[in-house]
Amino acid sequence: MILIVDDELDLREILRDAFQDEGFAVEVACDGAEAMQRLARLPKPVAVILDIVMPIMDGNEVWSAMQRDPELAGVPVIVTTSDPSRAPRNVPVVRKPLDLDALIDRVKALQGA
């Protein structure tokens, strides 16, 4: 299962459909607070695809909260943003506008790791 966290509804739907077409189970969240709720109750995901700029709780706050939780600290995160300088250090970034194939390949590589 992968968790897609983005406040843009259209992008969440496109990503959900694309990853489901690739055989992934997918959960989505519209902001960081919802993402943390899902992470608390769902099985540990293969990866979290995380937007940085979101309302309520931004991507950096989600990433920091995940790093403080021993159960979530090892979950791979891929940041999606138009400004990679905003991403946490040493976290893979796929720049927006997204190259969907590159993002899918990156998640598949994590699955094999």
N, C-alpha and C positions, 0 to 999 in steps of 0.2 A: 504494500500500500504506500502511496505517496500522498503528501498533504500539500495542496496548492493554496498559498496565502496571498491574496491580492485584492485590493479594493475596487478594481475595475471589473464589473460584472461580465462584460463581453470577453475580456481576456481570460477570466476564470473558466468560462464556458468553453472557449476554444481550447484551452490547455486540458481541461477535464476530458473533452471529447477526443483530443489527440492521444492522450495517454491511455484512455480506455481502449481506443482503437489498437494500441500497441500491447494490449493485454494487462495493463496495470489496474489494480483497484485504486480508486481515487477518492479522496475526501477534499473538500474545499472549505476555506474560511475567508470571510470578507475583511477581516482586520486581525491585528495581533492578539487582541483579547479572546476572540473566538478561536483563533489558532491554539492558544494555550489551553482553552477548555477542551478542544478536540484531542490535543496531545495527552491530556490527563486521563481521558476515558477510552481512547482507542489503542489498539496494538501499536507497538513501536513501528514507525514508518521506515521504509527503505531510504526515503529522502524527503526533505521539506524544500519546496520551491517558494522562496520568500521575497516578496516585494519589500522595498525599504520605506518608501513614502506611503503611509497609510494613516487613517484616523485612529483614535483611541489608544492604540499601542503600535508604534512603528516597528519596522523590521529589525532595527538594531536592538530595540528593547526585547523583542521576541528572542533573538539570538542570544542576548545576554542572559535572559531567564533560562533558556535551554542549557547554557553552559553551567549555570548554578545547580541544575538538577542532575544528579548522577544517572538517572534513568534516561535522560534526553541528551546529555552532553556528547555522546558518541554518534548521535543521529546526523548524517551528512546533510548539510544545508547548501543550497545553490541560490544565490541572490540574483534577483532580476531588478535592474535599475538602469535608468538612462545616464546616471552619474556614478560610475564605479568608485569614485573617491569617497562616496558616502557609505560604502559597504564595510563590514568588519574586516580587519586585516586577516589575510590568509584564508579567506572564504571564497570559493569559486564564484565568479560573476558571469552571467550571460546578459549582455547589454540589451536594453530596450531601444528601438523596437526589436522584438525577439526574433532570433533565427530558430524557428521551432524544431527543425531537424537537429541542430546543434544541442539544444536543450534536451531533447529526447535521447540523443547519443550519450550525453553526459550522465543522465539518470541510468541508462542501461549499463554504462561502465560501472556505476556504483553498485548496481545489483549484482554484478559479477565479482565485485571486490570482496 
